[in-house]
Amino acid sequence: MQLNLSFWAGKSVLITGHTGFKGTWLSKTLVALGAKVSGYSLPPSTNPNIFETSKLANYLNHHMIGNICNKDQLNVAFSKVEPDVLFHMAAQPIVSLGYEKPLETFDTNVMGTVNVLDEARHMQPRAPIIVVSSDKCYLNMDQGRAFVETDHLGGRDPYSASKAGTEIVASAFQSSYFSTIKTPRLATARAGNVIGGGDWSKNRLIPDLARSYQSKQPITLRMPEATRPWQFVMEPLIGYVLLAQALSENSSFKGAWNFGPDETEVRKVEDVIRAICDYWEIPPSINISSSFRLQHEAKTLAVNSSKAKNELGWLPQLSTQEAIEWTAEWYDSYVNGSDGGKGLLEKQISDYLQRVDSCDA
């Protein structure tokens, strides 16, 4: 399936969580595709943050600050935007914060999703709804293989369990409210360990390394030997876009979808650190702290994306090495440039979309 510019031209798109890292990248991408993008979210949670440095608010039809746990505020947002397409990305996205604030994590990720989908019931027939979940939604017992969409959901920590809860809520709404030709259509998207410029979250590998780079202090790692499915931020985002297009055309695209790199592209945490430091031409400075580890943290994690490749025609465009280089380039631009990385973000979106077009041609 190809990116369909005529589909997105003038479409009213609502993104929850648009002030976040992935939300900002998706918003800028959809603006580039011609959509009329509106966002509903809490204020950015970090300083600096890519929402402000990219000046995203200047490109939005509506920039609304609110909490998905506040039903009245959500109702106002949906009434104002009248979305043709919904991307639900607002979430508590940090595993370690789930341990510190389990109630907030479950409230946001589970009940917040209930609130959003309850409002989405009033969207137009066949309107696509994409609920962005996580690869952490699977019951991970270090099975040593990539997860497929039919694997068991679960979670040994609050964050992972809350993402499994997100999936269960979405499935219940799908079968109860989004299953006829007169209703919107819903799908969930599972991706994780996304890297790219502008993520400043605490207790995430690349932002922690970027802060280390700025402060010239060592980075502390919990599990340097752990493997994760690293991918550039645009990879799953284009998957979400293609999924929304497909879902608007055919209800058979409902349900869960994995978006991850090829299994051969999975890298160890320490290898990613060293690759970025090589790009920056600095020696890696690493502290390893077993006391810093979380109570339950999987050694391996990967998802099988054969379904998205075979049925959506979605394909990763960047190798892990290229994803690392594009990410390192952005942070270097932020530290040493003058525009907070805005120009490079827009260039990387444009370059990535050109790759997609070339692949489809």
Secondary structure, DSSP 4 states (H G I P E B T S, - for coil): ----HHHHTT-EEEEETTTSHHHHHHHHHHHHTT-EEEEEEPPPSSSS-HHHHTTGGGG-SEEEE--TT-HHHHHHHHHHH--SEEEE--S---HHHHHH-HHHHHIIIIIHHHHHHHHHTTSPTT-EEEEE--GGGB--S--SS-B-TTSPB--SSHHHHHHHHHHHHHHHHHHHHS-STTS-EEEEEE---EE-TT---TT-HHHHHHHHHHHT-PEEES-TT-EE--EETHHHHHHHHHHHHHHHH-GGG-EEEE----GGG-EEHHHHHHHHHHHHT----EEE-GGGS-SS--S---B--HHIIIII-----S-HHHHHHHHHHHHHHHHHSSSTTHHHHHHHHHHHHHHHHHHH-
